[in-house]
Amino acid sequence: MNSAHQPLRGVRVLSLALNLPGPAALMRLHAMGATCIKLEPLPPSAQIPTADPMGVYKPAAYATLHQGVKIVQADLKQAAGQRVLQRWLARTDVLLTSFRPSALRKLGLDWSSLHKAFPTLNLVRIVGAAGTRAEEPGHDLTYQAEHDLVPGLELPASLFADMAGSLMATEATLQALLERARPGRRHGQGVCLDVSLADAAAYLALPRQWGLTQPDGDVGGAHAGYRVYPCKNGRVAVAALEPHFALRLCEAAGLPASAAKAMRKPSTHAAVAQFLAGQTRAQLERLATQRDIPLLTLPR
């Protein structure tokens, strides 16, 4: 993010969140200028530099997520670790967590205790599911599956619930800071906001619920101009959804102009597929440039 546009300069964020959603949110907050500190558990051995699972199974991702973040290690179950935590909390604007509510209570990090000790501190809690479900075990895959984002047996292409949750946590951080600064709020009192990964998945699933990405939806495969097709030496993702793009695609395929108004017909699908199957990736890329058609070629 451009250094001239860092609205969180001067804001200090302390994170206790491991794995992906919390660190991804911290990465975004750092890009917005916040001073970011992460307090991790002590690693299990000298051979393992971090207790964050991401740092063990994907060190490169861990390094990217924590670039510019100060890492502090302490055992919060011990008095010495609690003293470290309390020192950081005394100079923190936003605390970011990803523990279940019961774990926060055991660590003395429930909102009632925190707010009493640090009235101006904001708390953003990332949970798997909201409300009465906050103690349920779950992961990105289960939250996506719950909201019909895993229609077959293949795993999703990305950790969508985790990444959407990280954006929602970033949004919640901004919301908390704005709320604390709102005129009339008593002595800049902090607020507590929850971010649910299940809710993040539900938000991403709205186009599917609306029918847009169902098989009979225009962006679910029913429109011949919005599909992934095979070509001579790979694949092509075609996104000629709007009428003027559909018309250009039909013209390129040698179809009459009337076909652009019948993009759902099987005959149109077949004709477009036949045309694209006879083209190489290089030919299709030139076609996209010459005729201003939104498409992207891919290897097999």
Residue pairs with C-beta under 8 A, 6 or more apart in sequence:
1 31
1 32
1 33
6 31
6 32
6 33
7 32
7 33
8 29
8 32
8 33
8 34
8 177
9 33
9 34
10 33
10 35
11 29
11 33
11 34
11 35
11 93
11 94
11 177
12 34
12 35
12 37
12 91
12 92
12 93
12 94
13 26
13 29
13 34
13 35
13 36
13 37
13 92
13 93
13 94
13 95
13 96
13 173
14 37
14 38
14 39
14 88
14 89
14 92
14 94
14 95
14 96
15 22
15 23
15 25
15 26
15 36
15 37
15 38
15 39
15 69
15 95
15 96
15 97
16 22
16 38
16 39
16 76
16 95
16 96
16 97
16 98
16 99
16 109
17 23
17 25
17 26
17 38
17 96
17 97
17 98
17 126
18 40
18 51
18 52
18 53
18 54
18 98
19 52
19 53
19 54
19 98
19 162
20 54
20 65
20 140
20 159
20 162
20 163
20 166
21 98
21 126
21 162
21 163
21 165
21 166
21 169
21 195
21 197
22 96
22 97
22 98
22 126
22 166
22 169
23 38
23 52
23 54
23 62
23 65
23 66
23 69
23 166
24 65
24 162
24 163
24 166
25 96
25 124
25 126
25 165
25 166
25 167
25 169
25 170
25 173
26 36
26 38
26 65
26 66
26 69
26 96
27 64
27 65
27 66
27 67
27 69
27 166
28 166
28 167
28 170
29 36
29 170
29 173
30 36
30 67
30 68
30 69
32 170
35 70
36 68
36 69
36 70
37 69
37 70
37 71
37 72
37 88
37 92
38 66
38 69
38 70
38 71
38 72
39 72
39 73
39 74
39 76
39 84
39 85
39 88
40 50
40 51
40 52
40 71
40 72
40 73
40 74
41 51
41 73
41 74
41 75
41 76
42 51
42 73
42 74
42 75
42 81
43 49
43 50
43 51
43 73
44 51
48 56
49 55
50 56
50 62
50 71
51 73
52 62
54 61
54 62
54 65
55 62
72 84
72 88
74 80
74 81
74 84
74 85
75 81
76 82
76 85
76 107
77 107
82 107
82 108
86 117
89 95
89 114
89 117
89 118
89 121
90 118
92 118
92 121
93 120
93 121
93 122
93 177
94 121
94 122
94 123
94 124
94 173
94 176
94 177
95 109
95 114
95 121
95 122
95 123
95 124
96 124
96 126
96 169
96 173
97 104
97 109
97 123
97 124
97 125
97 126
98 125
98 126
98 127
99 107
99 109
99 125
100 127
100 128
100 134
100 135
101 110
101 125
101 127
101 134
101 135
102 135
104 110
104 125
111 123
111 192
114 121
114 123
115 121
115 123
115 189
115 190
115 192
118 190
119 187
119 189
119 190
120 180
120 187
120 188
120 189
120 190
121 190
122 173
122 176
122 177
122 180
122 190
122 191
122 192
122 193
123 176
123 190
123 191
123 192
123 193
124 169
124 172
124 173
124 176
124 192
124 193
124 194
124 195
125 192
125 193
125 194
125 195
126 165
126 169
126 194
126 195
126 197
127 134
127 194
127 195
127 196
127 197
128 134
128 136
128 137
128 138
128 139
128 143
128 196
128 197
128 198
129 136
129 138
129 143
129 196
129 197
129 198
129 199
130 194
130 196
130 198
130 199
133 198
134 194
138 197
138 198
140 156
140 159
140 160
140 161
140 162
140 197
140 201
141 150
141 155
141 156
143 161
143 197
143 198
143 200
143 201
144 150
144 156
144 160
144 161
144 201
146 198
146 201
147 198
147 201
147 202
147 204
147 205
147 208
148 205
148 208
148 209
149 156
149 160
149 201
149 204
149 205
149 208
150 156
160 201
160 204
161 197
161 198
161 200
161 201
161 204
162 197
162 200
164 197
164 200
164 201
164 203
164 204
165 195
165 196
165 197
165 200
167 200
168 195
168 199
168 200
168 203
169 195
172 193
172 194
172 195
175 193
176 190
176 191
176 193
179 185
179 191
180 188
180 189
180 190
180 191
181 188
207 213
207 219
208 214
211 217
211 220
212 218
212 219
212 220
213 219
213 220
214 220
215 221
215 222
216 222
218 226
218 241
218 264
219 226
219 241
221 227
222 264
223 241
223 246
223 263
223 264
224 246
224 263
224 264
224 265
224 268
224 269
224 272
225 238
225 239
225 240
225 241
225 245
225 246
225 249
225 263
225 272
226 238
226 239
226 240
226 241
227 238
227 269
227 272
228 235
228 236
228 237
228 238
228 298
229 235
229 236
229 238
229 272
229 273
229 276
229 277
230 236
230 273
230 276
230 277
231 276
231 277
231 279
231 280
231 281
231 284
231 297
232 277
232 278
232 279
232 280
232 281
233 280
233 281
233 300
234 281
234 297
234 298
234 299
234 300
235 297
235 298
235 299
235 300
236 276
236 279
236 281
236 284
236 295
236 296
236 297
236 298
237 295
237 296
237 297
237 298
238 249
238 272
238 276
238 293
238 294
238 295
239 245
239 294
239 295
240 246
240 248
240 249
240 293
240 294
240 295
243 260
243 261
245 292
245 293
245 294
246 260
246 263
247 257
247 260
248 291
248 292
248 293
249 260
249 272
249 293
250 256
250 257
250 259
250 260
250 268
250 272
251 257
251 291
252 275
252 287
252 291
252 293
253 271
253 272
253 275
253 276
254 275
255 268
255 271
255 272
259 265
259 268
259 271
262 268
276 284
279 287
281 297
284 295
284 297
285 297
287 293
287 295
288 294
288 295
288 296
